């Protein structure tokens, strides 16, 4: 896997982070964004033609989850 990490900071303090992971053939891309007490996970799966988004609050409770099927 290939991983890209972006850190959002303010006055030297980390206030958010985005971690994007690519599988070996780039057919699945997962982005995990932690900011302001929420975590969003977005997965693009080109092989299965889906996009999934899940948003969790600071307690880890899912507050929104959706999966869309891509059209050719």
C-alpha positions as CSV (number, residue, x, y, z in Angstrom):
1,X,0.0,0.0,0.0
2,X,1.0,3.6,-0.6
3,X,0.1,6.2,2.1
4,X,0.0,10.0,2.0
5,X,-0.5,11.9,5.3
6,X,-1.4,15.6,5.6
7,X,-1.3,17.2,9.0
8,X,-3.3,20.4,9.6
9,X,-1.8,22.5,12.4
10,X,-2.4,25.8,14.0
11,X,0.3,27.6,16.1
12,X,2.3,24.4,16.1
13,X,-0.6,22.2,17.4
14,X,-2.1,19.4,15.3
15,X,-5.8,20.1,14.8
16,X,-6.5,17.6,12.0
17,X,-5.1,14.9,9.9
18,X,-5.9,13.4,6.5
19,X,-4.5,9.9,5.7
20,X,-5.0,8.6,2.2
21,X,-4.2,5.0,1.4
22,X,-3.8,3.5,-2.1
23,X,-3.7,-0.2,-2.7
24,X,-1.0,-1.7,-5.0
25,X,-2.9,-1.1,-8.3
26,X,-4.7,2.1,-7.2
27,X,-8.1,0.5,-7.6
28,X,-9.1,1.3,-4.0
29,X,-8.4,4.6,-2.4
30,X,-9.3,5.2,1.3
31,X,-9.2,8.7,2.9
32,X,-9.5,9.1,6.6
33,X,-10.0,12.7,7.8
34,X,-9.9,13.6,11.5
35,X,-10.9,17.1,12.3
36,X,-12.8,19.0,14.9
37,X,-13.9,15.8,16.8
38,X,-15.2,14.0,13.8
39,X,-13.8,11.3,11.6
40,X,-14.8,10.8,8.0
41,X,-13.8,7.7,6.0
42,X,-14.3,7.8,2.2
43,X,-13.5,4.8,0.1
44,X,-13.4,4.8,-3.7
45,X,-13.5,1.2,-4.9
46,X,-13.0,1.3,-8.7
47,X,-13.0,-2.5,-9.0
48,X,-16.5,-2.8,-7.4
49,X,-17.6,0.6,-8.7
50,X,-18.6,2.0,-5.3
51,X,-18.0,5.1,-3.2
52,X,-18.6,4.8,0.6
53,X,-18.6,7.6,3.1
54,X,-18.9,7.1,6.9
55,X,-18.9,10.0,9.4
56,X,-18.3,9.3,13.1
57,X,-18.5,11.7,16.1
58,X,-15.8,11.9,18.7
59,X,-17.3,8.9,20.6
60,X,-17.0,6.7,17.5
61,X,-20.7,6.6,16.9
62,X,-21.7,6.6,13.2
63,X,-23.7,9.7,12.4
64,X,-23.9,9.2,8.7
65,X,-23.1,6.4,6.3
66,X,-23.8,6.1,2.6
67,X,-22.7,3.9,-0.3
68,X,-23.1,4.9,-3.9
69,X,-22.6,2.8,-7.0
70,X,-20.7,4.4,-9.8
71,X,-22.2,4.4,-13.3
72,X,-20.1,3.7,-16.3
